[in-house]
Amino acid sequence: MPISCAPADLVSASACFECVPREAQKQVELYLLNQILGTGLTVEQLVTNSACYQCIPKAMHDAVAEYLLCQIANK
């Protein structure tokens, strides 16, 4: 089911994202992108496969998300 990408709709749909502690928001974003991509990874597998997430410089975290978005768009 397609979702609206209109800014107002995105803001409304993500209203409770602030309920997630700030330090965990990026991990939640990447987890959701992984789910959308449909890799089939369980939470445990995702944790194991992303154990070195902290090895990625913070300046590159957005690039990782962009890569996943590109993979989703080209799925």
URRAPE-V109493 format. One record per pair of residues at least 12 apart in sequence whose C-alpha atoms are under 10 Angstrom apart, sorted by sequence separation. I is the first residue (numbers start at 1). J is the second residue. D is the distance in whole Angstrom. If there is no record, write none. Layout:
I:J:D
I:J:D
This chain:
17:29:10
31:43:8
34:46:8
31:46:8
30:46:10
31:47:9
31:50:10
27:47:10
30:50:10
27:50:10
27:53:9
30:61:9
34:65:10
37:68:7
30:62:10
33:65:8
36:68:9
37:69:8
33:66:10
36:69:9
37:70:10
27:61:10
30:64:8
31:65:10
34:68:7
37:71:7
38:72:9
26:61:8
30:65:6
33:68:6
34:69:9
36:71:10
37:72:5
26:62:9
29:65:8
30:66:10
33:69:7
36:72:7
37:73:9
34:71:10
35:72:10
37:74:10
38:75:9
30:68:8
33:71:10
34:72:9
37:75:7
26:65:9
30:69:10
33:72:8
